C-alpha cells in the first residue's frame, strides 16, 4: 500500500459518547470535525466585520460533530443551525467542548487569533 492509500485508509476520526440529561438522557456520539467541516465553519462563522462569530460557532460544532451512536449517522443538518442556537447553553457546551478537544482546537479564543 502506498503512502496516499495509507493516509486515505487511516481511521483518524476521534469519538466520545456524551450523555445529555437535559435532553431526556439521550447519548450523542461526538466526533472530531473533518477538515471539510472546519473550513465550512470558518466560512459560516465570519461575520460582516470579518470577525469570528461565537454565536454561530457553537451551533455549528453541534451540527458538524453530533452523531447517532446507534446508526453512526449525523443527527443535524445545516437547516438546524438556528434552532440549535436557541437550546440551553450548558447542554450545548457538553457537545461543543469535547468536539473542540477531539478536533484539536484549543478554544474559540485560539481560533480567533489564527
C-alpha positions in Angstrom: 0.0 0.0 0.0 1.5 3.4 -1.0 1.6 6.4 1.3 -1.5 8.0 -0.2 -3.6 4.8 0.3 -2.3 4.5 3.9 -3.5 8.1 4.6 -6.8 7.5 2.9 -7.4 4.3 4.9 -6.4 5.7 8.3 -9.2 5.9 10.7 -8.3 9.3 12.2 -11.7 10.4 13.4 -11.8 10.6 17.2 -15.1 9.8 19.1 -16.6 10.3 22.5 -20.1 9.4 23.9 -21.7 12.2 25.7 -24.8 11.7 27.9 -27.3 14.6 27.7 -29.6 14.7 30.8 -31.1 17.9 29.6 -32.4 16.1 26.5 -34.2 13.1 28.1 -30.9 11.4 28.9 -30.0 10.6 25.3 -26.5 9.8 24.3 -24.7 11.5 21.5 -21.5 10.4 19.8 -19.3 13.5 19.5 -16.7 13.2 16.7 -13.8 15.3 15.7 -14.6 17.8 13.0 -13.5 16.9 9.4 -11.2 19.2 7.5 -14.1 20.0 5.2 -16.5 21.0 8.1 -13.8 23.0 9.8 -13.3 25.1 6.6 -17.1 25.3 6.3 -17.3 26.5 9.9 -14.9 29.4 9.2 -16.9 30.3 6.1 -20.1 30.3 8.1 -18.9 31.9 11.3 -17.2 35.0 9.9 -19.4 38.0 10.5 -19.9 41.1 8.4 -16.9 42.8 10.0 -14.6 39.9 9.3 -14.6 38.7 12.9 -15.2 35.2 14.1 -18.8 34.9 15.5 -19.1 32.8 18.6 -22.9 33.0 18.3 -22.6 30.9 15.1 -19.8 28.7 16.1 -21.4 26.7 18.9 -24.4 25.7 16.9 -22.0 24.8 14.0 -19.9 22.5 16.3 -23.1 20.8 17.4 -24.3 20.3 13.8 -20.9 19.1 12.5 -19.8 16.8 15.3 -23.0 15.1 16.6 -23.8 11.6 15.5 -26.3 8.9 16.5 -24.2 6.3 18.3 -26.6 3.5 17.2 -26.6 4.3 13.5 -23.4 6.4 13.0 -25.4 9.0 11.1 -25.1 12.7 11.6 -28.0 14.0 13.8 -28.4 17.5 12.4 -28.1 19.3 9.1 -27.4 22.9 8.2 -31.1 23.8 8.3 -31.0 23.1 12.1 -28.4 25.7 13.0 -30.8 28.5 14.0 -32.8 26.4 16.5 -29.8 24.6 17.8 -28.5 28.1 18.9 -31.7 28.5 21.0 -31.0 25.4 23.1 -29.6 25.5 26.7 -26.1 26.8 26.5 -24.9 24.4 29.2 -26.3 21.5 27.2 -24.6 22.7 24.0 -21.3 23.1 25.8 -21.4 19.4 26.7 -21.1 18.7 22.9 -19.1 21.8 21.9 -16.1 21.5 24.3 -15.5 17.7 23.6 -15.9 18.4 19.9 -13.3 21.2 20.1 -10.9 19.0 22.0 -11.3 16.0 19.7 -10.8 18.3 16.7 -7.5 19.7 18.0 -8.9 23.1 18.7 -7.8 24.7 22.0 -10.8 27.0 22.1 -12.6 29.8 20.3 -10.1 32.3 21.6 -7.4 30.4 19.8 -9.4 30.2 16.6 -9.9 34.0 16.7 -6.1 34.5 17.0 -5.4 32.5 13.9 
